[in-house]
Amino acid sequence: MKRTIMCLFALVLAAVLSLPGAAMADENQVTQSTTLTWVAGGVGGGWYVQAGGIARMIAEKEPNLILKVVPGGGVVNPVRVSRHKDDLGWGITFVDKMAFKGIAPVYKKANPDVRSLGGIFGIYHIHVLGARDMKITTMAQMAEMVKAGKAIKVAAPMKGTSDLPLMNTILAFYGISLDDIKNAGGKVFHAVYSDMVNLYKDNHVDFVFTHLGLPGAAITEMSVSRDSTLISLSDACIDHLHNELGTLARDSGQSFIPKGTYNGQDADIPTVVSAGELIINKDVPDNVAYTITKIICENTEELYKINPANKNFKPETGWKNIALPLHPGAEKYYKDAGYME
C-alpha cells in the first residue's frame, strides 16, 4: 500500500512539473545568488542615483539578484557592456546605435554584443535656437541660406562628443555641413554649453545646436538674453534620424518640444529626440534579463518614485522605444506579459 501511494505521488508530481506554467516559472526564476555590475554615470549624479534606486528595488523583489552600481558615462557605457566589463548599464539611444555600428569618429569599431532591456528612461531634445532677426524658423530655411552662400555664425558641440555626429547627421540630411557653413563665409564655434550661452548673448553666433532635457537651462538663459526662435525639423528628418541612429520615432509621441516650455514659445516645435535605455550584455542569462525586466515592468509605481525621468517608461511600449536589439530574456517577458506578439 505504501509503495502504491509513493508511486501515485511520483506520478502526480511529474504531471505537475510537466505543466507549461510550472516549467515556465522554473526556467525564468533566478535560483542562485547572482551579482551583476551596472555602469551608470558619475558618482552622485542623476544616472548613478537613478541606477542605485532601481538596483535596490530589484534586490528587494528578488534577493538572489545583487546589482552593484559603478561609475561610467554615455559614450563609454555601451562599449563596457558589449565587452562584458560590466553586465548592464544606462545608455542613450543614438549613442548606443553609434557604438553598436562603430560609427566614427566617436567609435573606431563596432560593439556588437550589447543589447537592450527597454526604454524610455529620460528624454533629450535637440534644440536649434536662432536669433529672431535672422528670420529663420525651419532647418530647411537655414540650409537654403548656406547653399545660397550667405554667412551664418553657429555654435556647435565640442569635437569628440557624441552630440557632434548627431548634429552632423541632421545637417547632412538637409544637404549641408559645417564645412559648407565655413566655405560660405560663416563661422563655427565648438563650445561647451556654458560657453555657448556667452557666445549667443554677446552676438558672436546667431544659431546654437544643443541636446538637452526639458527645460534646458542654457536655452532658457539664451532666449532671455536675445529675441529668439526655436528652429523646427521636418518629419522626414526625424524619421531619417530614427532609422539611422535610433532616435525616437514620431509615433512615440515625444518628437517635439511642447509649447510653453520656453518663454514666448506658443507652438510645439518638431525635433529629433533621443532617450535613455537600459542596456545589457547579450551573454547575461535569459532568466536574469527576464527577471530584471519583469520587476521593472511590474513595479512602475515604485519605479516612478525613484526618479521623475522613469515616468517616461511604459511597460507596454518599453520594448519598442530602443535603439538596440532586445535581449532574448527581455523579449520573452514582454511576450509573456502580452506587450509583444
PEHUQUI-V200780 format. One line per field, one symbol per residue. ss: DSSP state (2 for helix, 1 for strand, 0 for the rest). phi: phi as a letter, one per 30 degrees, with the letter a starting at -180 (. if undefined). burial: + if it has 24 or more other C-alpha atoms within 12 Angstrom, else -. A space follows every 50 residues. Layout:
ss = ???
phi = ???
burial = ???
//
This chain:
ss = 02222222222222222202222222220000011111100000022222 22222222222000111111000222222222000001111122222222 20000000000001111111111111111112220001222222222000 00111100000222222222222000022222200011110022222222 20000011111100002222222220011101002222222222200002 22000110000000000011001111111110000222222222222002 22222202222200000000000001022222222200000
phi = .ddddddddddddddddddedddddddcdccbebcbccdccdeidedddd dddddddddddbedccccdbdaaeddeddddddidbdbadbceddddddd diddcdbdadbdccbbclacbjbbcdcccbddddhcbbddddddddddid dbcbccdddjddddddddddededibbdddddddjdbbcdbddddeeddd ecidbcbbcbbbdcddeddedddddbdbbddccdedddddddddbidddd ddicdacdeidbeidcadcdadbcbdbccaddcdeedddedddddddcbd ddedddaedddddbedbedccbcceddeddeddedddidcd
burial = ---------------------------+++---+-++++++----+++++ +++++++++--+--++++++++++++++++++++++++++++++++++++ +++--++---+++++++++++++++++++++--+-++++++++-+++--- ++++++++--+++++++++++-++-+++-++----++++++++-++++++ +-+-++++++++++++-++++++--++++++++++-++++++-+++++++ -+-++++---++------++++++++++++++++++++++++++++++++ --++-++-++++++++++++++++++++++++++-------
//
